[in-house]
Structures are given as structure tokens and as C-alpha cells.
Amino acid sequence: MTPFAATPEGYEAYWEEAERRVLAIVAREVSAMLREQAGLPEPGDDPLESLAASMQTTGTPRVPDDAAARRLLPDASRDDAEVAAEFRHLTQNDLAVAKVRGLERFADLLDPPGDARLDDALDEAFDGARDDDARDDAFEDEAFDDEALDDEAFDDEAFDEDAADRAVVLIGRDEANTVAAALTDVRLVVAQRLGLATDDDVEALHDEVLADAVGDDVGSGLDAQVRRYWGGVFVASGFAQESLVSAMLDDLRERRG
């Protein structure tokens, strides 16, 4: 994965196809989790029926019970429940819809539906081990255990560098903010799943991933293999987000002269 750089067409980077596929899978899992937690309709559902189902008896949107979803849809006030409820009533559905759309658009940019090349690349990166149900469900909280990786579908080689396997990731200027926000949301949710609560936690995991020295975490109960995979997702999404924002700022300064 290379940093994003401004081009006449937008912002360009080179990612391995397996990196694109893995981050697309995670973005879609975050989107599905957020859609369920916010009570948003699935494509084709009756929007009025789904909206009614998402409301509590008070008429306000239900408060997410998943800590990761609450990072994306936080309370506006920790001290005033009435203010928090009113703010959630006014903003939650629109905010959740925008985040879901952004995550799904980001995933489609990386992994267009029906792109067989990326499926083949993922097969190769994971040594041919394919278990679509296990892989697609891996974002669920209960998947962070030893059994989640017994089939080795999540081989840490997915984030190994191979310059010959890199492909262009091009983000148009009109979609750059959406992509940056989606990467931030992915990173926030993965951080919660990994139990990263402080800057020191983030820095320690970053160092472990880059040194290929990720170990078990006794506090969270996550073993080394799980932490290595999700740590790779966390570091990769952070690198992509930071380099994209940096390229956007440099581009803006250059355009302003």
C-alpha cells in the first residue's frame, strides 16, 4: 500500500488487490452493523415500516447497544440525558444513513460487485482457503475468539507487501471526503473491537504490527492471530486515511496558490 498523491483525476494510490478486498469486506461489515443498530431499512424494505421499528416508545431513535456503533453514533451529552435524547432524535437517522452510504460507496470503489479478479487475488492471499460465511461474519463481536480463525481464512499474509500485485486505487475529488470519513469509521470500530482505549494503546499496537510482533492480549482475551489480522486492518485503514487527508490538504494549498 502506497500513500495517496494528487493527480489530475483525483487522488491515487497503489494497493495490493487483497488489501482492497479485505478493506472492502470490513467496510461492508461496518455498514451492515450500523444499519442494524440504527434500525435502517435493508434495500427493498418498506422505509416507513423500518423507521417505525427503529423508534422507541418515546418516538426517538433507539440507542445502539453495540459499543462500536455508539462510537459512530455517540451521545451528544454525557451529563444531560434529555439533551442527548433530543439530539439523537434530530440527527441519528440522517447521520447513520450518511455513514452507511459512505461505507458502501467506499467498499464499491475498492471492490466493485462481480469483480472476479479481486476474488481470485483474495484466494491467493489466503492460500486458497475460502470460507465466505466465516469471512463475512468475522466482524461480529463473537468472532474475536480462537474458533474464528481455525480455518485459516484470515491469514496474516493478506497484508504482506508484493509490489507486482499492486493495483491503482483512484478516488475522485468529489468523493474524497466520503472515503476519508469511511476510513475513519472503519478505524473507530476496529479500535473498539480490539479494546484500544488510549493513544498509548494505539501506538503500542502500531509498533507490534510493523515489527510483526503481535502477541496475545490477556486483558481483552484476544489471541495473537486475531490481533495480528485486525491490527493489520487498523494500521492499513489509518495509513490510508491519513495519507488521503494529507494529499487533500496539499492539493488544496496548491490550488489556492
KELOSE-335092 format. One record per residue: residue in three letters; x, y, z negated of N, C-alpha, C in turn. Coordinates in steps of 0.02 Angstrom, whole numbers, padded with zeros to 5 digits, always signed. Each point is the difference from the previous one (the first is absolute). Last residue first. Layout:
REM KELOSE-335092
ALAXYZXYZXYZ/...
//
This chain:
REM KELOSE-335092
GLY-00140+01420+00220+00060+00037+00021+00040+00028-00056/ARG-00205-00144+00023-00009+00069-00024+00060+00044+00017/ARG+00005-00230+00050-00052+00031+00041-00013+00072-00020/GLU+00150-00133-00128+00028+00013+00067-00051+00036+00044/ARG-00068-00070-00215+00049+00055-00005+00028+00017+00069/LEU-00144-00185-00012-00036+00062-00013+00047+00060-00003/ASP+00093-00216+00018-00033+00019+00062-00037+00066-00008/ASP+00096-00097-00190+00053+00025+00045-00030+00024+00066/LEU-00148-00101-00151+00023+00064-00026+00054+00030+00045/MET-00078-00217+00051-00053+00049+00011+00022+00070-00023/ALA+00142-00183-00042+00000+00017+00071-00053+00052+00016/SER+00007-00083-00220+00060+00039+00014+00003+00021+00073/VAL-00172-00146-00065-00012+00067-00026+00060+00045+00013/LEU+00026-00224+00059-00051+00032+00042-00013+00071-00023/SER+00143-00135-00128+00033+00020+00062-00049+00034+00047/GLU-00082-00087-00205+00046+00055-00012+00034+00024+00064/GLN-00143-00190+00010-00038+00061-00017+00047+00060-00009/ALA+00096-00214+00041-00037+00024+00059-00036+00066-00016/PHE+00110-00108-00178+00049+00024+00049-00035+00030+00061/GLY-00135-00107-00160+00027+00063-00026+00050+00031+00048/SER-00088-00212+00049-00052+00050+00008+00024+00068-00025/ALA+00146-00184-00030-00009+00015+00072-00053+00054+00010/VAL+00037-00082-00219+00058+00039+00023-00009+00020+00073/PHE-00166-00139-00094+00001+00064-00034+00056+00044+00026/VAL-00016-00223+00077-00055+00040+00026+00002+00070-00030/GLY+00153-00153-00086+00017+00018+00069-00053+00042+00032/GLY-00045-00089-00211+00050+00053-00005+00023+00023+00068/TRP-00141-00184-00012-00037+00062-00009+00046+00059-00012/TYR+00104-00213+00027-00043+00015+00058-00034+00068-00008/ARG+00129-00078-00180+00043+00014+00058-00042+00019+00060/ARG-00108-00071-00198+00026+00068-00006+00044+00018+00059/VAL-00083-00220-00012-00055+00047+00009+00026+00071-00002/GLN+00155-00167-00047-00021-00004+00070-00056+00048+00015/ALA+00084-00023-00225+00046+00036+00045-00025-00001+00072/ASP-00187-00017-00190+00064-00032+00010+00040+00036+00055/LEU-00186+00094-00187+00012-00013+00071+00068-00032+00009/GLY-00107+00085-00208-00012-00070+00016+00011-00017+00073/SER+00031+00211-00137-00058-00005+00044-00019-00072+00016/GLY+00188+00044-00144-00055+00042-00023-00063-00008+00041/VAL+00207-00108+00059-00034-00032-00056-00061+00039-00022/ASP+00123-00022+00237-00018+00054-00045-00041-00031-00056/ASP+00200-00095+00188-00065-00005-00033-00012+00061-00044/GLY+00170+00051+00193-00010-00057-00045-00070-00002-00027/VAL+00170+00106+00213-00064+00004-00034-00009-00063-00043/ALA+00185+00095+00151+00010-00028-00067-00065+00003-00040/ASP+00086+00097+00222-00024-00069+00005+00012-00037-00066/ALA+00035+00237+00050+00057-00043-00017-00017-00074+00007/LEU-00164+00166+00042+00055+00016+00045+00061-00044-00014/VAL-00189-00021-00142-00017-00021+00068+00059+00012+00047/GLU+00019+00074-00224+00000-00073+00003-00013-00024+00072/ASP-00013+00232-00046+00070-00024-00003+00003-00076+00007/HIS-00212+00098-00014+00032+00021+00063+00072-00027+00002/LEU-00121-00026-00199-00022-00047+00052+00034+00015+00066/ALA+00042+00149-00177+00029-00066-00014-00019-00051+00053/GLU-00095+00217+00010+00071+00001+00017+00033-00068-00011/VAL-00224+00029-00067+00005+00003+00073+00073-00004+00021/ASP-00047+00013-00229-00022-00064+00026+00010-00003+00076/ASP+00040+00205-00107+00054-00048-00014-00018-00070+00026/ASP-00161+00172+00010+00052+00009+00051+00058-00049-00010/THR-00233-00083-00098+00043+00059-00008+00049+00005+00059/ALA-00163-00178-00020-00035+00054-00035+00041+00064-00004/LEU-00038-00254+00129+00047+00056-00001-00035+00061-00029/GLY-00080-00238+00049+00009+00026-00067+00050+00056-00005/LEU-00091-00127+00196+00066-00019-00025+00012+00025-00071/ARG-00199+00055+00115+00001-00073-00002+00066-00025-00029/GLN-00025+00232+00038-00043-00022-00055+00003-00076-00008/ALA+00113+00094+00182+00033+00019-00063-00040-00023-00060/VAL-00093-00023+00214+00051-00051-00012+00037+00014-00065/VAL-00155+00161+00068-00034-00062-00019+00050-00055-00014/LEU+00080+00210+00078-00031+00007-00066-00031-00066-00024/ARG+00088+00012+00220+00053+00000-00050-00029+00005-00071/VAL-00146+00016+00186+00029-00067-00005+00050-00004-00057/ASP-00084+00211+00050-00050-00041-00033+00024-00072-00007/THR+00135+00151+00120-00001+00018-00071-00049-00044-00038/LEU+00006-00021+00233+00061-00029-00030+00003+00015-00075/ALA-00173+00101+00121-00011-00072-00005+00060-00035-00031/ALA+00016+00231+00047-00046-00012-00056-00012-00075-00010/ALA+00129+00067+00185+00036+00014-00061-00043-00014-00062/VAL-00102-00017+00212+00046-00055-00012+00039+00010-00065/THR-00143+00173+00071-00039-00059-00018+00045-00059-00017/ASN+00097+00198+00083-00023+00009-00069-00040-00061-00024/ALA+00073+00002+00226+00056-00007-00047-00023+00008-00072/GLU-00121+00017+00219-00014-00054-00047+00053-00007-00054/ASP+00006+00161+00182-00067+00008-00026-00018-00054-00051/ARG+00208-00002+00119-00001+00055-00048-00069+00009-00032/GLY+00076-00244+00084-00016+00065+00029-00004+00054-00053/ILE+00146-00230-00003-00057+00032-00033-00011+00068+00032/LEU+00134-00249+00055-00010+00070+00019-00064+00026-00033/VAL+00192-00211-00003-00061+00021-00034-00006+00075+00014/VAL+00148-00212+00125-00015+00070-00014-00066+00005-00038/ALA+00165-00215-00023-00046+00028+00049-00018+00071-00022/ARG+00198-00215-00052-00035+00062-00016-00044+00024+00058/ASP+00158-00194-00026-00072-00013-00005-00040+00064-00013/ALA+00242-00015+00012-00025-00023+00065-00075-00009+00000/ALA+00122+00059-00199-00005+00056+00047-00030-00021+00066/ASP-00028-00091-00248+00020-00031+00063-00011+00053+00054/GLU-00014-00038-00293+00011+00042+00058+00022-00041+00060/ASP-00168-00075-00211+00070+00000+00022+00007+00041+00063/PHE-00207-00051-00122+00029+00067-00001+00075+00000+00014/ALA-00131-00201-00006-00042+00045+00038+00029+00070+00004/GLU+00085-00189-00129+00033+00017+00063-00042+00047+00042/ASP-00070-00101-00210+00031+00066-00004+00038+00018+00063/ASP-00220-00161-00008+00072-00005-00004+00030+00070-00002/PHE-00240-00105-00022+00027+00066-00010+00075-00004-00012/ALA-00128-00194+00035-00023+00043+00054+00028+00070-00006/GLU+00026-00211-00137+00056+00038+00028-00022+00044+00058/ASP-00130-00142-00157+00007-00022+00069+00054+00038+00037/ASP-00054+00048-00231+00023-00070+00005+00011-00022+00072/LEU-00074+00217-00110+00053-00005+00049+00025-00072+00007/ALA-00178+00067-00149-00013+00041+00059+00052-00011+00054/GLU+00005-00098-00224-00033-00038+00052-00010+00039+00064/ASP+00096+00101-00199+00045-00047+00033-00034-00036+00058/ASP-00097+00238-00054+00020-00055-00044+00042-00049+00040/PHE-00152+00204+00058+00067+00014-00026+00018-00053-00051/ALA-00213+00014+00109+00050-00029+00044+00071+00013-00024/GLU-00205+00087-00099+00015-00068-00022+00053-00033+00044/ASP-00081+00220+00052+00038+00000-00062+00021-00071-00020/GLU-00035+00054+00259-00042-00003-00059+00043-00007-00062/PHE+00085-00002+00225-00001+00064-00034-00043-00001-00063/ALA+00030-00184+00156+00056+00008-00045-00002+00066-00038/ASP-00145-00108+00177-00025+00008-00068+00055+00019-00049/ASP+00045-00041+00231-00047+00055-00002-00027+00012-00070/ARG+00148-00182+00038+00035+00063+00012-00048+00059-00007/ALA-00083-00220-00022+00044+00016-00056+00032+00068+00010/ASP-00133-00082+00174-00041+00014-00058+00043+00021-00059/ASP+00107-00068+00201-00031+00065+00005-00042+00017-00061/ASP+00215-00145+00047-00061-00015-00037-00037+00065-00004/ARG+00237-00108+00120-00057+00044+00007-00057-00027-00043/ALA+00281-00026+00062-00051-00017-00051-00057+00049+00005/GLY+00209+00006+00130-00054-00039+00028-00054-00019-00049/ASP+00190+00142-00053+00023-00068+00015-00056-00045+00024/PHE-00014+00240-00040-00019-00042-00056+00017-00073+00013/ALA+00044+00164+00164+00029+00029-00061-00014-00043-00060/GLU-00094-00060+00209+00072-00010+00000+00031+00026-00064/ASP-00231+00033+00033+00015-00071-00005+00074-00012-00006/LEU-00071+00216+00045-00010-00018-00070+00014-00074-00011/ALA+00008+00084+00219+00056+00026-00039-00006-00019-00073/ASP-00177-00054+00146+00058-00042+00013+00060+00022-00041/ASP-00193+00132-00010-00012-00064-00033+00059-00047+00010/LEU+00005+00202+00113+00014+00010-00071-00015-00064-00039/ARG-00045+00005+00231+00072+00006-00010+00016+00006-00074/ALA-00226-00002+00084+00029-00066-00013+00075+00004-00014/ASP-00212+00169-00026+00069+00004+00023+00036-00065-00017/GLY-00234+00067-00056+00012-00042+00058+00070+00004+00028/PRO-00075+00205-00143-00036-00064+00001+00014-00038+00064/PRO+00186+00168-00089-00064+00004+00035-00035-00068+00000/ASP+00187+00109-00154-00018-00068+00021-00068+00002+00034/LEU+00106+00203-00076+00056-00048-00007-00015-00067+00033/LEU-00166+00170-00003+00059+00027+00036+00058-00049-00002/ASP-00195-00051-00123-00010-00010+00072+00058+00028+00041/ALA-00001+00034-00235+00009-00071+00015-00007-00013+00075/PHE-00046+00217-00076+00071-00014-00007+00014-00073+00018/ARG-00223+00065-00012+00032+00029+00060+00074-00013-00001/GLU-00123-00066-00187-00016-00043+00057+00031+00027+00064/LEU+00023+00127-00197+00036-00063-00007-00012-00046+00060/GLY-00122+00203-00011+00072+00012+00010+00041-00063-00003/ARG-00231-00009-00049+00011+00013+00071+00074+00011+00015/VAL-00062-00024-00225-00010-00063+00036+00013+00010+00074/LYS+00006+00192-00135+00057-00043-00013-00006-00067+00038/ALA-00179+00155+00011+00059+00027+00034+00060-00046-00009/VAL-00198-00055-00116-00008-00009+00072+00061+00024+00038/ALA-00008+00040-00231+00011-00070+00014-00006-00015+00075/LEU-00049+00218-00075+00071-00015-00008+00015-00072+00018/ASP-00225+00070-00002+00036+00031+00056+00075-00017-00004/ASN-00135-00075-00179-00016-00034+00063+00038+00028+00059/GLN+00027+00104-00218+00028-00068+00006-00015-00032+00068/THR-00065+00232-00092+00057-00012+00045+00016-00073+00015/LEU-00180+00101-00147+00006+00045+00056+00051-00023+00052/HIS-00040-00121-00206-00063+00004+00037+00007+00041+00064/ARG+00179-00007-00152-00005-00063+00036-00063-00001+00043/PHE+00031+00182-00142+00049+00003+00055-00004-00064+00042/GLU-00132+00009-00194-00024+00047+00050+00046+00003+00061/ALA+00066-00131-00186-00058-00030+00034-00026+00046+00055/ALA+00174+00081-00138+00024-00055+00042-00057-00031+00040/VAL-00053+00164-00160+00035+00030+00057+00023-00054+00048/GLU-00092-00072-00200-00052+00031+00041+00030+00032+00063/ALA+00140-00096-00168-00034-00051+00040-00052+00030+00046/ASP+00229+00097-00107-00070+00020+00004-00036-00049+00047/ASP+00235-00019-00046-00025+00024-00064-00075+00014+00000/ARG+00140-00067+00188+00006-00053-00049-00033+00018-00066/SER-00046+00078+00267+00017+00022-00067+00003-00060-00046/ALA-00037-00029+00230+00023+00069+00005+00022+00027-00068/ASP+00014-00263+00081-00044+00048-00035+00029+00070+00007/PRO+00066-00173+00194+00009+00012-00072-00054+00045-00028/LEU+00062-00155+00212-00062+00037-00015+00000+00017-00075/LEU+00185-00113+00086-00019+00034+00062-00062+00043-00010/ARG+00083-00132-00177+00056+00043+00020-00017+00041+00062/ARG-00150-00164-00078-00005+00062-00039+00060+00046+00012/ALA-00006-00215+00099-00049+00045+00032-00006+00065-00038/ALA+00135-00165-00095+00031+00025+00061-00047+00047+00037/ALA-00076-00113-00193+00046+00054-00017+00034+00029+00061/ASP-00247-00108-00009+00068-00022+00018+00047+00059-00013/ASP-00236+00019-00019+00025-00038-00057+00068-00030+00013/PRO-00148+00232+00088+00036-00061+00018+00025-00036-00062/VAL-00221+00151+00001+00071+00008-00015+00036-00065+00018/ARG-00232+00091+00119+00027-00041-00053+00075+00012-00008/PRO-00170+00193+00086+00036-00059+00025+00030-00039-00058/THR-00220+00137-00053+00070+00015+00016+00034-00062+00027/GLY-00227+00010-00086+00004+00032+00065+00070+00019+00020/THR-00085-00122-00199+00001+00073-00008+00001+00035+00067/THR+00013-00238-00022-00068+00022-00014-00003+00076-00009/GLN+00195-00082+00154-00022-00023-00065-00071+00026-00011/MET+00109-00048+00248-00016+00048-00051-00019-00035-00065/SER+00050-00105+00214+00062+00026-00029-00013+00047-00058/ALA-00174-00099+00135+00033-00052-00041+00062+00026-00035/ALA-00116+00139+00152-00040-00011-00060+00032-00051-00046/LEU+00099+00036+00209+00009+00058-00043-00039-00008-00064/SER-00026-00163+00165+00065-00006-00033+00013+00059-00046/GLU-00196+00003+00130-00004-00055-00049+00065-00006-00038/LEU-00006+00152+00177-00042+00024-00055-00006-00053-00055/PRO+00120-00050+00203+00036+00048-00043-00042+00024-00059/ASP-00001-00240+00131-00044+00058-00006+00032+00050-00047/ASP+00162-00166+00139-00048+00000-00055-00045+00062+00003/GLY+00187-00041+00151-00062-00034+00019-00052-00003-00056/PRO+00251+00026-00071-00023+00017+00068-00062-00041+00018/GLU+00026+00040-00255+00041-00033+00050-00024+00021+00069/PRO-00034+00161-00218-00027-00053+00043+00053-00032+00043/LEU+00052+00102-00248-00011+00023+00068-00027-00057+00044/GLY+00068+00020-00246-00066-00018+00023-00016+00024+00069/ALA+00207+00011-00139-00040+00061+00007-00071-00015+00024/GLN+00158-00177-00027-00002+00035-00064-00044+00062+00003/GLU+00041-00126+00199-00040-00038-00047-00009+00038-00066/ARG+00141+00093+00164-00068-00001+00025-00047-00036-00050/LEU+00231-00001-00043-00030+00065-00014-00072+00003+00024/MET+00124-00196+00047-00008+00008-00072-00035+00065-00017/ALA+00058-00036+00224-00054-00044-00020-00014+00005-00075/SER+00185+00120+00086-00063+00027+00026-00059-00042-00023/VAL+00214-00078-00048-00015+00058-00041-00067+00030+00021/GLU+00081-00173+00132-00021-00025-00065-00017+00057-00048/ARG+00089+00054+00210-00069-00025+00008-00026-00029-00066/ALA+00223+00072+00008-00044+00058+00008-00073-00022+00006/VAL+00166-00167-00004-00009+00030-00066-00047+00060+00004/ILE+00059-00106+00202-00040-00045-00042-00014+00032-00068/ALA+00145+00114+00144-00069+00004+00025-00046-00045-00042/LEU+00230-00007-00042-00029+00062-00026-00071+00010+00025/VAL+00117-00188+00082-00008-00006-00073-00033+00063-00028/ARG+00056-00002+00230-00055-00046-00015-00013-00004-00075/ARG+00185+00126+00079-00063+00031+00022-00059-00043-00022/GLU+00213-00087-00035-00013+00055-00046-00066+00034+00017/ALA+00077-00166+00146-00025-00030-00062-00015+00054-00052/GLU+00100+00064+00203-00070-00017+00009-00030-00032-00062/GLU+00199+00178-00019-00007-00069+00022-00075-00017+00004/TRP+00073+00254+00033-00014-00050-00051+00002-00069+00031/TYR+00065+00276+00050+00006-00068+00025-00008-00048-00059/ALA-00097+00265+00060+00047-00041-00038+00003-00068+00032/GLU-00108+00273+00041+00019-00066+00024+00050-00033-00048/TYR-00199+00210+00046+00053-00022-00046+00014-00074+00013/GLY-00097+00172+00187-00020-00006-00069+00059-00018-00044/GLU+00008+00049+00241-00065-00034-00007-00025-00004-00072/PRO+00215+00098+00063-00053+00038+00033-00069-00032-00009/THR+00164-00054-00194+00009-00006+00072-00054+00042+00033/ALA+00121-00050-00265-00046+00035+00045+00020-00011+00073/ALA+00046-00181-00198+00030+00060+00028-00050+00031+00048/PHE+00024-00204-00215-00037+00035+00053+00039+00062+00022/PRO+00131-00217-00101-00040+00059-00019-00039+00028+00059/THR+00055-00263-00002+00038+00062+00003-00044+00058-00021/MET+00016-00286-00032-00043+00060+00000+00044+00062+00000/
//
